[in-house]
């Protein structure tokens, strides 16, 4: 019974019906339930705007299931969003210390600490784990990835190679190794690792991203075939939807709707934004008439973009064309002064985007503050850097492959409000 309720609750959340999800999950929990049901209730309450209730529910669940990684992860995420700061994962850390040989618990906690920028604490937690489980491939791989980001490439290489030797078919561990090899300028070995990954998972977006870095580092002309920053990155200025005298009038109303949906809390741990906040629900499932008008206004430029692409069946962007597309996700981000997006990709997308709803005057052609940049990896990789920048303008839509590195240049004043989305072949 609880499994059915969990499935229904998750389905309601995916449809944007957080209030109904809360009611469904609370009813199921009245007769008791496992940690997954409690965690789902916490997320549903948060999505419904009931943040303090979400924290209370998850604290109660953590008392019932103190060593459950899903509960502790959910609680730590909510506490981070509430602004708990460096103490956001204290309950999680205590659980790890109480059950030091639980590898799954330790890995999830270390990952959240890493996302929060607490790199030293995360590293120590992983090293402590390796004293309990020497040579454990996933502890070694996670520590290797952490040391890679910190620039300790020799140690990272040693750990990542050992992890892959122990689990040679694990793609995530292989990707960690390939990334470190690229940062260490061991291009040939990296390309060999990536070739194996691409054969095993040809549609994996992050592997395509890494392949692009390897080709660029090698000076291979196939890089420009894979990542053509003129052809594959395009800007469109949308038309005013029916009933609006101008795009500016439409954006004014859209901005008011989006600001009412954006969480007034800290940025989510796993997301790319820094110095801002975003919506928690997938706007694709929203029934709000203005959001539906927004999606209709996007259809023509998306079709124009897809039609402009070639038909090379070997190309990971062009080869997936079907003649149809679907919106897989949409959200809104409000960045404050000093805010930006770290360089990132969209592993679950095909075509990604930036749509500019409201911008401060500081984003002029002279300063490049708040501009979107392409081609620069999250962590420095020799031979790879910024390939193109585009100025944001209100009403402008920028479309690009989901596997392409992109981020934003920080800006000094005002608010930068966007409504990005991902598209997949239908």
C-alpha positions in Angstrom: 0.0 0.0 0.0 2.8 2.5 0.9 4.6 1.6 -2.3 1.5 2.6 -4.3 1.1 5.8 -2.3 4.8 6.7 -2.9 4.3 6.2 -6.6 1.2 8.3 -6.6 2.8 11.0 -4.6 5.9 11.2 -6.9 3.6 11.3 -9.9 1.6 14.1 -8.5 4.8 16.0 -7.7 6.0 15.5 -11.3 2.8 17.0 -12.5 3.3 20.1 -10.3 0.4 19.1 -8.0 2.4 19.4 -4.7 -0.7 20.0 -2.5 -2.3 16.8 -3.7 1.0 15.0 -3.2 1.2 16.2 0.4 -2.3 15.0 1.1 -1.7 11.6 -0.5 1.6 11.0 1.3 0.3 12.2 4.7 -2.7 9.9 4.4 -0.3 7.0 3.7 1.9 7.8 6.6 -1.0 7.9 9.0 -0.6 4.1 9.1 3.1 4.2 9.2 5.6 4.1 6.4 9.2 3.7 5.4 11.9 6.3 4.9 11.2 6.8 1.2 7.6 7.8 2.0 8.9 10.3 4.7 11.5 11.8 2.4 8.8 12.2 -0.4 6.6 14.0 2.1 9.4 16.4 3.0 10.1 17.2 -0.7 6.3 17.6 -1.4 5.9 20.0 1.6 8.9 22.0 0.4 7.5 22.2 -3.2 4.2 23.3 -1.7 6.0 26.3 -0.1 5.7 24.8 3.4 9.4 24.9 4.2 9.3 24.9 8.0 6.8 22.0 7.9 9.1 20.1 5.5 12.1 20.5 7.9 9.9 19.4 10.9 8.7 16.3 9.0 12.2 15.3 8.0 13.6 15.9 11.5 10.9 13.6 12.8 11.8 11.0 10.1 15.5 11.3 11.0 14.6 10.4 14.6 12.8 7.3 13.3 15.4 6.3 10.7 18.7 7.9 11.9 20.9 5.9 9.5 18.8 6.1 6.4 20.8 7.9 3.7 17.7 9.1 1.8 16.2 10.8 4.9 19.5 12.4 5.9 20.1 13.6 2.4 16.6 15.2 2.2 16.9 16.8 5.6 20.4 18.3 4.8 19.1 19.7 1.5 16.1 21.4 3.2 18.3 22.8 6.0 20.7 24.2 3.3 17.8 25.8 1.5 16.6 27.3 4.9 20.1 28.9 5.3 21.6 26.7 7.9 25.0 27.4 6.5 28.0 25.3 7.5 25.8 23.3 10.0 23.4 22.1 7.3 24.6 18.5 7.4 25.3 18.1 11.1 22.7 15.4 11.6 24.0 13.6 8.5 27.6 13.7 9.7 26.5 12.4 13.1 24.8 9.5 11.4 28.0 8.7 9.4 30.0 8.8 12.6 27.5 6.5 14.3 27.7 3.9 11.5 31.2 4.3 10.1 31.2 1.2 7.9 28.1 2.3 6.0 29.6 3.2 2.7 26.4 4.4 1.0 25.7 6.8 3.9 29.2 8.2 3.8 29.3 8.7 0.1 26.0 10.6 0.0 27.1 12.8 2.9 30.5 13.5 1.3 28.8 14.4 -1.9 26.5 17.0 -0.3 29.5 18.5 1.6 31.3 18.8 -1.7 28.3 20.5 -3.4 28.2 23.0 -0.4 31.9 23.9 -1.0 33.0 22.1 2.2 35.8 20.3 0.3 38.1 19.6 3.2 35.3 18.1 5.3 34.2 16.0 2.4 37.7 14.8 1.7 38.3 13.9 5.3 35.1 11.9 5.4 36.2 9.9 2.4 39.7 9.3 3.7 38.2 8.1 7.0 36.0 5.8 5.0 39.0 4.3 3.3 40.5 3.4 6.6 37.4 1.3 7.3 37.3 -0.1 3.8 40.8 0.1 2.2 40.7 0.4 -1.6 36.9 0.6 -1.8 36.5 1.7 -5.5 33.6 4.2 -4.9 35.2 5.9 -1.9 38.5 6.1 -4.0 36.6 7.4 -7.0 34.8 10.0 -5.1 38.0 11.1 -3.4 39.7 11.1 -6.7 37.1 13.4 -8.2 37.4 15.7 -5.2 41.2 15.9 -5.5 40.8 16.5 -9.2 38.7 19.6 -8.6 41.2 20.8 -6.0 44.0 20.5 -8.6 45.8 17.7 -6.8 46.1 15.7 -10.1 48.8 13.2 -9.2 46.9 11.9 -6.2 43.6 12.1 -8.1 45.0 10.0 -11.0 46.3 7.3 -8.6 42.9 7.0 -6.9 40.8 7.1 -10.2 43.0 4.6 -11.9 42.7 2.2 -8.9 38.9 2.7 -8.9 38.6 1.8 -12.6 40.9 -1.2 -12.2 38.5 -2.4 -9.4 35.3 -1.7 -11.4 36.4 -1.5 -15.1 32.8 -1.4 -16.4 31.6 1.5 -14.2 31.1 4.5 -16.5 31.0 7.1 -13.8 34.4 6.0 -12.5 35.7 6.0 -16.1 34.5 9.5 -16.6 36.3 10.6 -13.4 39.5 9.1 -14.7 39.0 10.7 -18.2 38.5 14.1 -16.6 41.6 13.9 -14.5 43.6 12.7 -17.5 42.5 15.7 -19.5 43.4 18.1 -16.7 46.8 16.4 -16.5 47.2 16.8 -20.4 47.3 13.0 -20.9 45.2 13.4 -23.9 45.8 10.1 -25.7 44.9 8.0 -22.6 41.9 10.2 -22.0 40.6 9.7 -25.6 41.1 5.9 -25.2 39.0 5.9 -22.0 36.3 8.1 -23.6 36.1 6.0 -26.8 35.2 3.0 -24.6 32.5 5.0 -22.8 31.1 6.4 -26.0 30.8 2.8 -27.4 29.0 1.6 -24.3 26.8 4.7 -23.9 26.6 6.6 -27.2 23.9 9.0 -26.1 25.5 10.0 -22.7 25.7 13.8 -22.8 28.6 14.1 -20.3 30.7 11.7 -22.3 30.1 13.8 -25.4 31.1 16.9 -23.4 34.4 15.2 -22.3 35.0 14.0 -25.9 34.7 17.6 -27.1 37.4 18.7 -24.5 39.7 15.9 -25.6 39.4 16.8 -29.3 40.0 20.4 -28.5 43.0 19.6 -26.4 44.4 17.4 -29.1 43.9 20.0 -31.8 41.7 17.5 -33.7 39.4 19.2 -36.3 36.6 16.9 -35.3 36.1 19.3 -32.3 34.7 21.9 -34.6 32.4 19.3 -36.1 31.1 18.4 -32.6 31.1 21.8 -31.1 30.5 24.4 -33.8 30.0 27.6 -31.7 28.6 29.6 -34.7 26.2 27.0 -36.1 25.2 25.2 -32.9 24.7 28.3 -30.7 22.0 30.6 -32.0 20.2 33.6 -30.7 16.5 34.5 -31.5 14.4 37.4 -30.5 10.9 36.0 -29.9 7.7 37.5 -31.3 5.1 39.1 -28.9 2.5 36.4 -28.1 -1.1 37.1 -29.2 -2.8 39.7 -26.9 0.4 41.6 -26.1 1.4 44.8 -27.8 5.1 44.0 -27.5 7.6 41.4 -26.1 8.4 43.9 -23.3 4.7 43.9 -22.2 4.7 40.1 -22.2 7.9 39.9 -20.3 6.6 42.3 -17.6 3.7 40.0 -16.9 5.9 36.9 -17.2 8.4 38.3 -14.7 5.6 38.9 -12.2 4.4 35.3 -12.5 7.9 33.9 -12.2 8.9 36.0 -9.2 5.9 34.6 -7.4 7.1 31.1 -8.0 10.8 31.5 -7.2 11.9 30.2 -3.8 13.2 33.0 -1.6 15.8 30.7 -0.1 19.3 29.6 -0.8 20.2 28.1 -4.2 19.7 24.3 -4.4 22.9 22.4 -3.6 23.2 20.5 -6.9 22.4 23.4 -9.2 24.7 25.7 -11.1 23.6 29.1 -9.8 25.5 31.1 -7.2 24.1 34.2 -5.6 20.4 33.7 -6.5 17.4 31.4 -6.3 15.1 29.4 -8.6 11.8 27.7 -8.9 11.5 24.3 -7.4 8.8 22.8 -9.7 9.1 21.9 -13.4 7.2 24.7 -15.1 6.4 22.5 -18.1 3.5 21.0 -16.1 2.2 24.3 -14.9 -1.4 25.1 -16.0 -0.8 28.9 -15.7 -2.1 30.5 -18.9 0.9 32.9 -19.2 3.4 30.0 -18.9 1.5 28.1 -21.6 1.7 31.2 -23.8 5.4 31.3 -23.1 5.9 27.7 -24.4 3.8 28.4 -27.5 6.0 31.5 -28.2 9.1 29.3 -28.1 7.9 26.8 -30.6 8.8 28.8 -33.8 12.4 29.6 -32.8 13.0 26.0 -31.6 11.7 24.7 -34.9 13.9 27.2 -36.8 16.9 26.1 -34.8 16.3 22.4 -35.4 15.7 23.0 -39.1 19.0 24.9 -39.4 21.0 21.9 -38.2 22.5 19.4 -40.6 21.4 15.8 -41.0 24.6 14.0 -40.1 23.5 10.7 -38.5 26.8 10.4 -36.7 26.5 13.8 -35.0 25.1 13.6 -31.4 23.0 16.7 -31.9 21.9 16.4 -35.6 21.6 12.6 -35.6 18.8 12.7 -33.0 16.5 14.9 -35.1 13.1 13.3 -35.4 11.1 16.2 -36.8 9.4 16.7 -33.4 10.4 17.9 -30.0 9.1 18.1 -26.4 9.9 20.3 -23.5 11.4 18.1 -20.8 12.0 20.7 -18.1 11.7 24.4 -17.5 12.6 26.6 -14.5 13.2 30.2 -13.6 16.3 31.7 -12.0 16.7 35.1 -10.4 20.4 36.1 -9.9 21.3 38.9 -7.5 24.3 41.3 -7.8 27.5 39.2 -7.9 25.5 36.2 -9.0 26.4 33.8 -11.8 26.1 30.3 -13.1 29.2 28.1 -12.8 30.1 26.4 -16.1 27.9 23.4 -16.5 26.0 21.2 -19.0 22.6 19.6 -19.0 23.1 15.8 -19.0 19.4 15.0 -19.4 18.7 17.4 -22.3 19.2 17.5 -26.1 18.8 21.2 -26.8 19.2 23.7 -23.9 18.5 27.4 -23.6 18.6 30.7 -21.9 15.6 33.1 -22.2 16.0 36.5 -20.8 12.9 37.9 -19.1 14.2 40.9 -17.1 17.8 42.3 -17.0 19.5 45.2 -15.3 21.1 48.1 -17.3 24.6 46.9 -16.4 24.5 44.1 -19.0 25.6 46.4 -21.8 27.7 45.7 -24.9 30.6 47.5 -23.1 30.9 45.5 -19.9 30.0 41.8 -20.8 28.6 41.6 -17.2 26.0 38.8 -17.0 26.7 37.6 -20.5 26.4 33.9 -21.3 29.7 32.2 -22.3 30.3 28.9 -24.1 33.2 26.4 -24.2 34.9 26.9 -20.9 34.9 23.7 -18.7 33.8 23.8 -15.0 37.4 23.1 -13.9 40.5 24.4 -15.9 41.5 22.0 -18.7 44.6 22.9 -20.7 43.7 23.9 -24.3 40.0 24.6 -23.5 38.5 28.0 -22.8 35.8 30.4 -23.8 34.8 30.1 -27.4 31.9 32.5 -27.7 30.0 35.0 -25.5 26.5 36.4 -26.2 24.9 39.5 -24.8 21.6 38.9 -23.0 18.7 41.1 -24.2 15.2 41.0 -22.8 13.1 38.8 -25.1 16.2 37.0 -26.4 16.3 33.2 -26.6 19.7 31.4 -26.9 19.6 27.8 -28.0 22.6 25.4 -27.9 23.4 21.6 -27.5 22.9 20.3 -24.0 26.4 18.8 -24.0 28.0 22.2 -24.5 29.8 23.9 -21.6 28.1 27.2 -20.7 28.0 29.6 -17.8 27.6 33.3 -17.0 29.9 36.2 -16.3 29.1 37.7 -12.8 27.4 41.1 -12.8 27.5 44.0 -10.3 24.0 45.3 -9.9 20.3 44.6 -10.4 18.4 41.3 -11.0 18.9 38.9 -13.9 15.7 36.9 -14.4 15.7 34.0 -16.9 13.4 31.1 -17.8 15.6 28.4 -19.3 14.3 25.0 -20.5 15.5 21.7 -22.0 14.1 20.1 -25.1 14.3 16.4 -26.2 13.3 14.7 -29.4 9.7 13.5 -29.4 
